[in-house]
Amino acid sequence: MLAALAPALFVVLWSTGFVVARAIAPYADPNLFLLARFGGTAALFTAVALIARAPWPRGREFGKHLIAGALLQGVYLGAGYWAVAQGLSAGVMALLGALQPLLTAAFAARLFGERLSQQRWVGMSLGLAGVVLVLMPKLQAAVHGTPSTHDQANPLLVVIVAVAAVGSITAGTLYQKTSLALADIRSASAVQNAGAAIVAALLALALGEHRWNASATLWISLGWGIAMLSGAGVTLLVWMVRNGDAARATALLFLAPPLAALESWVLFGEVLLPVQLAGFGVALAGVLIARRGVAPRTEPRRA
């Protein structure tokens, strides 16, 4: 049952991350919000693991889970939010994020022997093309937008940080296929979210973030981020990567930007152009092709 519902549920939950990022912008600094989100999720999973008397990672494995969480969420979101705050278009950041499934497929083939057929590569290429169509208006706005102010970081540095963010989530995803996959997912999620919280805390301190204007929108967004994004969403991603091939699981990420565009249309009244609707169809077709067939199960690799 979970195997059938997990892909659709994951895509819907993951896409709302774009909406939450927009919703909290007027009320809280990004890394301060992420610290509260990751810390809350770590506390939630700690309680679940203790109640269930789940075994906990020990020794070196504990450190590996901290690193995995830091890569999968902490560095990825922290660096991505920083890049957008420094003037990088949200559309460009989303497009860079859409490269993650292709990177995952390429590295998974080399590291874990996950071989993708030509048909599945075609599907992933279609998925990326669909994302480009959906983000086309934002990409055009970025090209014709206003130049950066003197207070913003060097544009080259911003791009490097954005690319590093995508590399971070790719590494964090692939890391789940190692010996980490042998740990109980409840206690593992607690430790990994703690690792992400450490990164968010360090970034908030380094950037001097302190803005937190309490509001109903902020608290609702935080609750959603704790329970649904870092809680259910990331856990579903980890579960799918553990129980299948990484490329097949991350192909679903191509659908996140199109769904986010639909959600922004509903919630914020953003214009939804015909090219974006076409992009949604192309991305959906690509994901269906990329996920067709049953991939061979790979055993967790110890590292």
C-alpha positions as CSV (number, residue, x, y, z in Angstrom):
1,M,0.0,0.0,0.0
2,L,2.7,2.5,1.0
3,A,4.8,1.6,-2.1
4,A,1.8,2.5,-4.3
5,L,1.0,5.8,-2.5
6,A,4.5,7.0,-1.7
7,P,5.4,8.5,-5.1
8,A,2.3,10.7,-5.4
9,L,2.3,11.7,-1.8
10,F,6.0,12.6,-1.9
11,V,5.7,14.8,-5.0
12,V,2.7,16.7,-3.5
13,L,4.6,17.3,-0.2
14,W,7.9,18.2,-1.8
15,S,6.3,20.7,-4.1
16,T,4.9,22.6,-1.2
17,G,8.4,23.5,0.0
18,F,8.4,26.3,-2.7
19,V,5.1,27.7,-1.4
20,V,6.4,27.6,2.3
21,A,9.6,29.4,1.3
22,R,7.5,32.2,-0.2
23,A,5.0,32.3,2.6
24,I,7.6,32.8,5.4
25,A,9.7,35.3,3.6
26,P,8.0,38.4,5.1
27,Y,8.1,37.0,8.7
28,A,11.4,35.2,9.3
29,D,15.0,34.9,8.1
30,P,15.4,31.7,6.1
31,N,18.0,29.8,8.2
32,L,16.3,30.8,11.4
33,F,13.2,29.2,10.1
34,L,15.1,26.2,8.9
35,L,16.6,25.8,12.3
36,A,13.2,25.7,13.9
37,R,11.9,23.3,11.2
38,F,14.8,20.8,11.5
39,G,14.9,21.0,15.2
40,G,11.2,20.4,15.5
41,T,11.4,17.5,13.2
42,A,14.3,16.0,15.1
43,A,12.4,16.3,18.3
44,L,9.3,14.7,16.7
45,F,11.2,11.7,15.4
46,T,13.1,11.3,18.7
47,A,9.8,11.0,20.5
48,V,8.5,8.5,17.9
49,A,11.7,6.4,18.1
50,L,11.7,6.4,21.9
51,I,8.1,5.4,22.1
52,A,8.7,2.6,19.6
53,R,11.9,1.6,21.3
54,A,13.7,1.7,18.0
55,P,17.4,1.0,17.9
56,W,19.7,4.0,17.4
57,P,22.8,4.4,15.2
58,R,25.9,4.1,17.3
59,G,29.6,5.1,16.9
60,R,30.6,6.0,13.4
61,E,27.2,5.3,12.1
62,F,25.8,8.1,14.3
63,G,28.2,10.6,12.7
64,K,27.4,9.3,9.2
65,H,23.7,10.1,9.8
66,L,24.5,13.6,11.0
67,I,26.5,14.2,7.8
68,A,23.7,12.7,5.6
69,G,21.1,15.0,7.1
70,A,23.4,18.0,6.8
71,L,23.9,17.3,3.1
72,L,20.3,16.3,2.3
73,Q,18.6,19.2,3.9
74,G,20.9,21.6,5.8
75,V,23.4,22.6,3.2
76,Y,21.0,22.2,0.3
77,L,18.2,24.4,1.7
78,G,20.6,26.8,3.5
79,A,22.7,27.4,0.5
80,G,19.7,27.6,-1.8
81,Y,17.9,30.1,0.3
82,W,21.0,32.2,0.6
83,A,21.6,32.2,-3.2
84,V,18.0,33.4,-3.8
85,A,18.4,36.1,-1.1
86,Q,21.5,37.3,-2.9
87,G,19.5,37.9,-6.1
88,L,19.5,34.6,-7.9
89,S,16.1,34.1,-9.5
90,A,13.9,31.5,-7.7
91,G,13.2,30.1,-11.2
92,V,16.9,29.6,-11.9
93,M,17.4,28.0,-8.5
94,A,14.4,25.6,-9.2
95,L,15.9,24.8,-12.6
96,L,19.3,24.0,-11.0
97,G,17.4,21.8,-8.5
98,A,15.8,19.9,-11.3
99,L,19.3,18.8,-12.4
100,Q,19.5,16.7,-9.3
101,P,17.7,13.6,-10.7
102,L,20.2,13.5,-13.6
103,L,23.2,13.9,-11.3
104,T,21.8,11.2,-9.0
105,A,21.3,8.8,-12.0
106,A,24.8,9.4,-13.3
107,F,26.5,8.8,-9.9
108,A,24.3,6.0,-8.9
109,A,25.2,4.1,-12.1
110,R,28.9,4.4,-11.2
111,L,28.7,3.9,-7.4
112,F,25.9,1.3,-7.1
113,G,25.6,-0.3,-10.5
114,E,22.2,1.2,-11.2
115,R,21.9,0.9,-15.0
116,L,19.3,3.1,-16.7
117,S,18.0,2.1,-20.1
118,Q,17.9,4.5,-23.0
119,Q,14.1,4.7,-22.5
120,R,14.6,5.9,-18.9
121,W,17.2,8.5,-19.9
122,V,14.7,9.8,-22.5
123,G,12.1,10.0,-19.8
124,M,14.4,12.0,-17.5
125,S,15.3,14.3,-20.3
126,L,11.7,15.0,-21.0
127,G,11.2,15.7,-17.3
128,L,13.9,18.3,-17.4
129,A,12.4,19.8,-20.6
130,G,9.1,20.1,-18.9
131,V,10.6,21.9,-15.9
132,V,12.3,24.4,-18.3
133,L,8.9,25.1,-19.9
134,V,7.2,25.6,-16.5
135,L,10.0,27.9,-15.3
136,M,10.2,29.8,-18.6
137,P,8.4,33.0,-17.4
138,K,10.7,33.2,-14.3
139,L,13.8,32.5,-16.3
140,Q,12.9,35.3,-18.8
141,A,12.2,37.6,-15.9
142,A,15.6,36.8,-14.5
143,V,17.3,37.7,-17.8
144,H,15.5,41.0,-18.0
145,G,15.4,41.7,-14.3
146,T,17.1,44.6,-12.4
147,P,20.8,44.3,-11.8
148,S,22.1,43.3,-8.4
149,T,22.8,46.0,-5.8
150,H,26.2,46.6,-4.2
151,D,25.0,44.9,-1.0
152,Q,24.7,41.5,-2.7
153,A,27.4,38.9,-3.1
154,N,29.5,38.4,-6.2
155,P,27.3,36.8,-8.9
156,L,29.8,34.1,-9.6
157,L,29.9,33.2,-5.9
158,V,26.2,33.0,-5.8
159,V,26.1,30.6,-8.8
160,I,28.8,28.5,-7.2
161,V,26.9,28.3,-4.0
162,A,23.7,27.4,-5.8
163,V,25.4,24.6,-7.7
164,A,27.0,23.4,-4.5
165,A,23.5,23.2,-3.0
166,V,22.4,20.8,-5.8
167,G,25.5,18.8,-5.3
168,S,24.8,18.6,-1.6
169,I,21.3,17.1,-2.0
170,T,22.6,14.7,-4.6
171,A,25.3,13.5,-2.2
172,G,22.9,13.3,0.7
173,T,20.5,11.2,-1.4
174,L,23.2,8.8,-2.6
175,Y,24.5,8.5,0.9
176,Q,21.2,6.9,1.9
177,K,22.2,3.8,-0.2
178,T,25.2,3.0,1.9
179,S,25.2,1.3,5.3
180,L,22.8,4.1,6.5
181,A,20.0,2.1,4.9
182,L,20.4,-0.6,7.6
183,A,19.3,1.8,10.4
184,D,15.8,2.1,11.7
185,I,14.3,5.0,9.7
186,R,12.6,6.6,12.7
187,S,15.8,7.0,14.8
188,A,17.8,7.7,11.6
189,S,15.4,10.6,10.7
190,A,15.9,12.1,14.2
191,V,19.6,12.1,13.9
192,Q,19.6,13.3,10.3
193,N,17.3,16.2,11.1
194,A,19.6,17.1,14.0
195,G,22.5,17.2,11.5
196,A,20.5,19.6,9.3
197,A,19.6,21.7,12.3
198,I,23.3,22.1,13.2
199,V,24.0,23.5,9.7
200,A,21.0,25.9,9.9
201,A,22.2,27.1,13.3
202,L,25.7,27.8,12.0
203,L,24.4,29.6,8.9
204,A,22.0,31.7,11.0
205,L,24.9,32.7,13.3
206,A,27.3,33.4,10.5
207,L,24.8,35.5,8.6
208,G,23.5,37.3,11.7
209,E,19.9,36.2,11.1
210,H,17.5,37.1,13.9
211,R,14.2,38.2,12.3
212,W,11.2,36.3,13.6
213,N,7.9,38.1,13.4
214,A,5.4,35.7,14.9
215,S,2.2,35.4,12.8
216,A,-0.4,32.7,12.0
217,T,1.2,32.2,8.6
218,L,4.6,31.7,10.1
219,W,3.4,29.2,12.7
220,I,1.3,27.2,10.2
221,S,4.2,27.1,7.8
222,L,6.5,25.9,10.6
223,G,4.1,23.2,11.6
224,W,3.8,22.1,8.0
225,G,7.5,22.2,7.5
226,I,8.1,20.0,10.6
227,A,5.4,17.4,10.1
228,M,5.0,17.3,6.3
229,L,8.2,18.5,4.6
230,S,11.1,17.4,6.8
231,G,8.9,14.8,8.5
232,A,6.8,12.9,5.9
233,G,8.3,14.3,2.7
234,V,12.0,13.7,3.3
235,T,11.3,10.4,5.1
236,L,9.4,9.2,2.0
237,L,12.3,10.2,-0.2
238,V,14.8,8.3,2.0
239,W,12.4,5.3,2.2
240,M,12.0,5.2,-1.6
241,V,15.8,5.4,-2.2
242,R,16.4,2.6,0.3
243,N,13.8,0.4,-1.2
244,G,14.5,1.0,-4.9
245,D,17.0,2.6,-7.1
246,A,18.0,6.2,-6.4
247,A,17.4,7.5,-10.0
248,R,13.9,6.1,-10.1
249,A,13.0,7.8,-6.8
250,T,14.5,11.2,-7.6
251,A,12.9,11.3,-11.1
252,L,9.8,12.4,-9.1
253,L,11.5,15.7,-8.4
254,F,10.8,16.8,-11.9
255,L,7.2,17.2,-11.0
256,A,7.8,19.5,-8.0
257,P,8.2,22.8,-9.9
258,P,5.1,22.2,-12.1
259,L,3.0,21.4,-9.0
260,A,4.5,24.4,-7.2
261,A,3.4,26.6,-10.1
262,L,-0.2,25.2,-9.8
263,E,-0.2,25.7,-6.0
264,S,1.0,29.3,-6.4
265,W,-1.7,29.9,-8.9
266,V,-4.3,28.7,-6.4
267,L,-2.9,30.3,-3.3
268,F,-1.3,33.5,-4.5
269,G,-3.1,34.2,-7.8
270,E,0.0,33.9,-9.9
271,V,-0.5,33.8,-13.6
272,L,-0.4,30.3,-15.1
273,L,0.6,30.5,-18.8
274,P,-0.2,28.0,-21.5
275,V,3.5,27.2,-21.9
276,Q,3.6,26.2,-18.2
277,L,0.6,23.9,-18.6
278,A,2.3,22.3,-21.5
279,G,5.5,22.0,-19.4
280,F,3.5,20.2,-16.7
281,G,2.3,17.6,-19.3
282,V,5.8,17.1,-20.7
283,A,7.3,16.7,-17.2
284,L,4.5,14.2,-16.2
285,A,5.1,12.2,-19.4
286,G,8.8,12.2,-18.7
287,V,8.5,11.0,-15.1
288,L,6.1,8.2,-16.2
289,I,8.6,7.0,-18.8
290,A,11.5,7.3,-16.4
291,R,9.8,5.3,-13.7
292,R,8.4,2.6,-16.1
293,G,9.5,-0.9,-15.2
294,V,10.9,-2.5,-12.1
295,A,14.4,-1.6,-11.4
296,P,16.8,-4.2,-9.9
297,R,17.1,-4.0,-6.1
298,T,20.5,-3.0,-4.9
299,E,21.9,-3.9,-1.6
300,P,23.0,-1.2,0.8
301,R,26.7,-0.4,0.3
302,R,28.8,-0.1,3.4
303,A,30.9,3.1,3.5
